[in-house]
Amino acid sequence: MFESLFGSSLRSTMVTADRALRGRGAPPEQVPAAHAVLGTPLQGPWPEGTRVIYLGLGCFWGAEKEFWRLPGVVTTAVGYQGGFTPHPTYEEVCTARTGHAETVMVAYDPAKVSDAEVLAAFWEAHDPTQGYRQGNDVGTQYRSAVYWTTPEQEKAARATSAAFAKGLAEKGFGAITTELRSAEEAGPFYYAEGYHQQYLYKNPNGYCPVHSTGVACRVPDDV
């Protein structure tokens, strides 16, 4: 629907800060307190030592499911990050005038699942060579992105990116276009509206395919 309204070429061009929508000073609606599957808080507090990373891999409905099933994950939530518009709505993000990516917040226990294992799941769950799209979903909001919060995550992100790029090249895929930067640089994570949270659990027949390349991410030994 939004592609017909705004055009795929417009939606595949990153908006500049001066042309971004103004947004608002507070969230447009309240998000649920607890994860619909895990029962853990969506916004904390979480156990001491919990690490948080933000991952963009296309439509966040299917992407989130990949991580709440991962052993060691404390909670997940979907939202918008990496753009300019404060507290955007989903409809605003779909215009490509906020600059945000659809993002999954993953909070996890590093004693049970490593940074590299979380990132391997990320790489294997989508095609990070497609730029501003995933399959038939076209727009800057669908870009591949990793926003880390610790130096250890940055090291793992860069190491797994290099390893996965090699595996992709061996299978004939192009270069990785994933945005790699700190969460501090990317800006605030804005929680998406409540109906988006754990969407495929609430709507088992919902449509949001995972665009995996079928290439395995070989985690380097030193990560």
Secondary structure, DSSP 8 states (H G I E B T S, - for coil): -HHHHH-HHHHTS---GGGS----SS-SS---SB-TTT--BSS----TT-EEEEEEES-HHHHHHHHHTSTTEEEEEEEEESSS-SS--HHHHTTT-S--EEEEEEEE-TTTS-HHHHHHHHHHTS-TTSSSEETTEESGGG-EEEEESSHHHHHHHHHHHHHHHHHHHHTT------EEEEHHHH---EE--GGGTTHHHH-TT--------S------TT-
